[in-house]
């Protein structure tokens, strides 16, 4: 499944998550609100639900207008604004919780997954597969914030990179794979 195409009709995303779209880059707040309204989400509110298709259409326009770095910045803001499970206290739990949070913030259908397929503390590597309709750089932003926030205290640097040896949504595949190293 390529980016920006929902897996099925009728899926909804909560207002708190939509607000993260606006809060990620305060200097573009008015532009973000205008783009959301253009796609059917006017004055989003916490506690309300909105069509995922409308949000994806707004994402697509933002990506075309502002580029990959903006999508990455929006992704980085998600963990600070969306609902996440409260018991996260290490990197492995944090990466696994992305899928739980994803499902907490969406409703009504097949939304896809964020799957932690490998976590090896000894080799300092984790592998995430993201099968969803969101932009690849947005996913990298979410994973990056969670990895940085919950990295082991002794770790100075942690990297999140798209595994270009595997198919990705950037090329029309159903998922993207990310390597997290520390």
C-alpha positions in Angstrom: 0.0 0.0 0.0 1.5 3.3 -1.0 1.6 6.3 1.3 -1.6 8.4 1.8 -4.0 5.6 0.9 -6.1 4.2 3.8 -6.4 0.4 4.0 -10.2 0.7 4.1 -12.9 3.3 4.2 -14.4 4.7 7.4 -11.2 4.7 9.6 -11.0 7.6 12.0 -8.2 9.4 13.9 -8.6 11.2 17.2 -8.5 15.0 17.5 -5.5 14.9 19.9 -3.4 13.2 17.2 -4.7 15.7 14.6 -3.7 18.6 16.8 -0.1 17.2 16.9 -0.1 18.0 13.2 -0.6 21.6 14.1 1.5 21.7 17.2 4.6 20.2 15.5 5.6 23.4 13.8 4.0 26.4 15.6 5.3 28.9 13.0 3.1 27.1 10.3 0.0 26.8 12.6 -2.2 28.9 10.3 -1.1 27.0 7.2 -1.7 23.7 8.9 -5.2 24.7 10.0 -5.9 26.0 6.5 -4.8 22.7 4.9 -6.7 20.6 7.4 -9.9 22.7 6.7 -9.4 22.4 3.0 -9.5 18.6 3.4 -12.6 18.6 5.7 -11.1 19.0 9.2 -12.1 22.4 10.5 -11.1 23.5 14.0 -10.0 20.0 15.3 -10.7 19.3 19.0 -9.3 16.8 21.5 -11.9 14.1 22.1 -13.4 14.3 18.6 -12.8 11.8 15.8 -12.0 12.7 12.1 -11.8 10.8 8.9 -8.3 9.3 8.3 -8.7 9.9 4.6 -9.0 13.7 5.2 -6.0 13.7 7.5 -3.9 11.7 4.9 -4.9 14.1 2.2 -3.7 17.0 4.4 -0.4 15.0 5.0 0.0 14.6 1.3 -0.4 18.3 0.7 2.0 19.2 3.5 4.6 16.8 2.1 4.3 18.3 -1.4 4.4 21.9 -0.1 7.0 21.6 2.7 8.9 18.4 2.0 10.2 15.3 3.9 11.8 17.2 6.7 8.4 18.7 7.7 6.8 15.2 7.7 9.7 14.0 9.9 9.1 16.9 12.3 5.4 16.2 12.5 6.2 12.5 13.3 8.7 13.6 16.0 5.9 15.6 17.7 3.4 12.7 17.8 4.8 11.0 21.0 4.5 14.4 22.8 0.8 14.9 21.8 -0.9 11.5 21.1 -2.1 9.0 23.7 0.6 6.4 24.7 0.5 3.6 27.3 1.8 4.9 30.7 4.1 2.1 31.7 7.0 2.7 29.2 10.4 2.6 30.9 12.9 1.3 28.4 13.7 1.3 24.7 12.2 -2.1 23.9 8.8 -1.3 25.6 8.9 2.2 23.9 9.3 0.7 20.4 6.6 -1.9 21.1 4.3 0.7 22.5 4.2 2.6 19.1 1.7 0.0 17.8 -0.4 0.1 21.0 -0.6 3.9 20.8 -1.3 3.8 17.0 -4.4 1.6 17.8 -5.4 3.8 20.7 -5.5 6.8 18.4 -7.4 5.2 15.5 -10.8 3.5 15.2 -13.1 1.7 12.9 -11.2 -0.7 10.7 -7.9 -2.2 9.5 -5.3 0.6 10.2 -2.2 -1.5 9.9 0.6 -1.9 12.4 4.0 -0.8 13.8 5.7 -4.1 14.6 9.0 -4.5 16.5 10.3 -7.6 14.7 13.8 -7.6 16.4 15.3 -6.2 19.5 18.8 -7.3 20.4 20.3 -5.4 23.3 23.7 -7.1 22.9 24.1 -6.2 19.2 22.5 -2.8 19.9 19.9 -3.1 17.1 16.2 -3.1 16.7 14.1 -3.6 13.6 10.6 -2.0 13.1 8.2 -2.8 10.3 5.6 -0.1 9.7 2.6 -1.2 7.7 0.3 1.7 7.5 -0.7 4.5 5.1 1.3 7.3 6.6 4.3 9.0 5.0 7.6 7.1 5.6 9.3 10.2 7.0 6.5 10.7 9.5 7.0 7.1 10.8 10.8 7.7 11.1 10.0 10.8 13.2 7.8 8.8 15.6 10.3 6.1 16.0 13.2 8.6 16.4 11.4 10.4 19.3 10.6 7.2 21.1 14.1 5.9 20.6 15.7 9.1 21.9 13.4 9.4 24.8 13.8 5.8 26.1 17.4 5.0 25.0 19.6 3.4 27.7 21.2 6.0 29.9 24.7 5.0 28.9 23.9 5.5 25.2 24.8 8.9 23.7 23.6 8.4 20.1 20.8 6.5 18.6 20.0 6.3 14.9 16.8 5.5 13.0 17.2 4.7 9.3 15.0 3.4 6.6 16.3 0.0 5.5 16.8 0.7 1.8 17.6 -2.9 1.0 13.9 -3.7 1.6 10.8 -2.5 -0.3 9.2 0.7 1.1 6.0 2.7 0.8 8.1 5.3 -0.9 8.2 2.8 -3.8 4.5 1.7 -3.4 5.2 -1.3 -1.1 2.9 -2.1 1.8 5.4 -1.3 4.5 8.7 0.3 5.5 11.4 -1.2 7.6 13.6 0.8 9.9 16.9 -0.1 11.6 17.4 1.4 15.1 21.0 1.3 16.2 22.7 2.6 19.3 
